[in-house]
Amino acid sequence: MGCTGGRSVATIRVTRTGERSAPPGVRLTAIVALFAGVIILETMWTSAEILLPLIGTSFHVGVAQLGFVVAGFPIGYAATSLPSGLAVMRWGHRTTLATGLLVMGLAGLASIAATSSVEIAGLRIAAGAGGGLFFAPSMAFQAELLPPRLRSLVLGLFVSTGYGFGGALGFVLGATWGPSFGWALVFGLVSSLAIATAVVCAVFLPALHHPDAPERPAPGASPVGRVLRSRSVWGLSLGFAGVSMAAAVGLDFVSTFLHDVHPNWGISLAGLLGSVALLGTIPGSLLGTWVSERGTDRRVVGALLGVAFGAVAVAIPFLDQIELVVQFAILGLLAGATLPVFFAMPSNFREVDGGGSAAAMGFLETSHVSFQAVAAPLFALGVVWSGYTWTWVGFGVLAIATLPALAWVIPNRRVRSTA
């Protein structure tokens, strides 16, 4: 145990052989705190999406301008996800991720006083930047904390719990409280929870210590440099780009789609659809974990899931209310199943050795969210030019079109030596 600022802080020692020395209770506390953080992150992300019609009415703007409000959070998120790996190397996991949550919460509170959609978009960029500082260090922390047999399961649950429970919570809060109390109250509540969670992480998260790590890396040995030169990392990022973009717009614009095309269906249905899809990612992640651990090439598993996702997404504009609920549940299940596949693949890459896990996770999350940020204004412009139907169809096709890039990824059956 170490001591910082007058309080006891558990230190987890991680050696090159993978041995970790920390009481089981410390590990559990750390994981619970990180899960709480990712739930709040996703709640802040999705609560704004379901509130888009209310924001548009408040500032008298249409779907084209709201597309930039949607894009703000992922733009900021993508901008800091990769640099968060460098921040971890300088300040450590705990300081980096707690700072990220604090920035996210403060930016969210400031958006309450916004006087235009442009100001909200700018503050959403700042909030997203805080989210990016939190997510990759959290993933890397758990990847180093957990034994190999638990990594795929816990990391898959970590992401899907954030997307599923946290994302659904954002939709529910926005759909139920937004019309009655206004979008500003929802923003304020979620932002306050983010600040409180930052304090919890700063106080209770243990420190990671690498006694085997050299004080100065050898020239050219930068983990970020190795990741950026990796064909496998780039192939993985590009392969799932279409699925990321289609999944994002499915949630981002379901409320405006129903508001503009089916105004008699109400915002509550949009909240239900988003919640069903996001909650579906939780059982989906368990399915994806089970499949990805069966010894099958994860590239094949990911490609099959991506084709199924794209085929289902194409049908969005042609269904009635009940069919949409079922379809969004299936989309959530398929999206959730891709998460363990996506985040487990780098465990086979030699580029993550020697402290590169945070850089790899940061790069993948940067690319994942960057594609989502690009998708939002593209979808909005597509709606203006050709309407919702052809825009939905186009993004469903895009989910399938990028999958061939997975051929660049090293097969998971060719596992690197741990000796």
C-alpha positions, 0 to 999 in steps of 0.5 A: 500500500502506498500513501498519497496526500494523507490517504492510503492508496492501493498499488497494483504491481504488474510485471512482465510475466503478467503477475499482479499483486493486489487484494481481491477487494481492491480489484473489485472496487476498481472495476465497480468504479470504472463501470460506474464511470462508463455508465455516466459517460454513455448516459451523458452521450445519449441523453442529448440525442433523445433531446434533439427535438427539444433543443431544436425547438428551443433554439429554432434550428432544424436537423442540419444544425442539430447534426453538429450538436450530435457530432460535437461529443464524438469529435471531442471524444475522438480528439483525446482518445489516442492522446489519453494513452500518452497522458497515462504514460505521464500521469497514470491511469487514475489521474487521467481518467478522473480528470476526463470525467471532471472535464466532461461534467463541468462542460455539461453543466456549462451547456445549461447556460448556452444561448445557441445551438452553436454554443451547445455544439462547442460545449459538447466537444469539450464534454466529449474530450473529457469522455475520451480521456476517461475511456481508453485508460479505463479499458487499458487499466482493466486489460492490465489488471485482469488475467487473460481468461477474464479480459474478453468477458470483462472488457466486453461487459464494460463496453456493453454495460456503458452502451446498454445500461448507460445509453438506455438510461440517457434515452429514458431520462431524456424521453421522460424528463425532457418534455416535462422539465426541459433539456437543461435539467437533464443535462444538469443532472447527468453532469453532476453525476459525472463530477461525483463519479470523478471524485469516486475514481480519484479517491478509490481507484488504485495505482498501477505500478510496472516495476519491470518497465524501463524508465526511458523507452528505447528510441523508436519503441514508443507504444503509440508509434508501434500502434500507428504503424500496425497494419492489423490495428488499421485493418481492425479500425477500418473494417468496423468503420461502417458498422460504427457509423450505421449504429451511431446514426441509428441512435442519433437520429431515431428521435428526429426521424420519428418527429419528422416522418411519424410525428404522431408516434411521439418521442416516447417511442424514440426513447423505447427504441433507443433503450431496447437497442442499447440494452440489447448490447449487454446480452449481445456482448455475452454472445460475442464473448462466447463466440470469440473464445471458441477458437474461431477466427475473430475476423470471420466472426466480426464479418458475419456479425457486420453483414447481419447488422447491415442487412437489418439496418437497411429495413429501418425506414420500411417498418411499423412501430412493433416491427421497429421495436423488434428490429432495434432489439436485434440491432442492439444484440448484433452491435453488442456481439461485435464489441468483445470481438473488436476489443479482444483482437488487439490482445494478439497484436505484438504492438501492444507489448511493453505498455502499448495497450492504452495506446491501442485502445486509444487508437481504436476508440479514436477511430471508432468515434471519429467515424461516428462524428463524421456519420452525424453530419453526413446523415443530416445532409443526406436527409436534406438531399434525398430524404430519410429512406435512402439515407438509412439504406445507404448507411446499412450498405456502408456497414457491410462495405467496409468489412473487407478491411478485416483481411489486414488483421492478423488471425487470432489463432496465430497467438503471439508467444508470452514467453 
